[in-house]
């Protein structure tokens, strides 16, 4: 099974940079996702990492270290609309199955 | 439609009743997932379909829960003898596949189930 840990809440200032960490333990790692979820809405895809390193997409970047079971999501030039929950999710492949397990999410509040 | 749709958007039922929740994935998407989400929690995996078959149903909490996808498109999540603890938002997601290039999951708006 998987164990996914991420901070419950974070606060950051508009225009700043924030890093949201995620650690995981899994037996058959096959990729890590980051999703954004605004209150009352469905999650929307941000990034996917399966190899070590940094993936950059506009203001958002995601990093993965498989040996450390660690990922982070980096948000630059924060905007008020970035206030949301950020979900780390791990795909696990074992026994012929592929399951995606989500963490509990990090609620980010962006303040002026 | 352009995205994943789910019906109904809200369902209120009484304890012990049977409910069906429907998911229409993005056309052509072979992979379909069901999750449920409680307030303040991340989505909890229930079941994953690849085509018509359930590739992984290990997340279904017990035998009151069942899901089908008979033609490899629309899926129905069925809950028998509902309990108050089943109250949650049930999310459906689909993806074009499961390889690195096409495994982005697109979520529907969810069905909010309330069991009284």
Interface residues (C-beta under 8 A of the other chain):
Chain A: X31 X33 X41 X42 X43 X44 X45 X48 X50 X87 X89 X91 X96 X97 X98 X99 X100 X101 X102 X103 X104 X105
Chain B: X33 X35 X40 X41 X42 X43 X44 X45 X48 X55 X56 X58 X59 X91 X98 X100 X103 X104 X105 X106 X107 X108 X109 X110
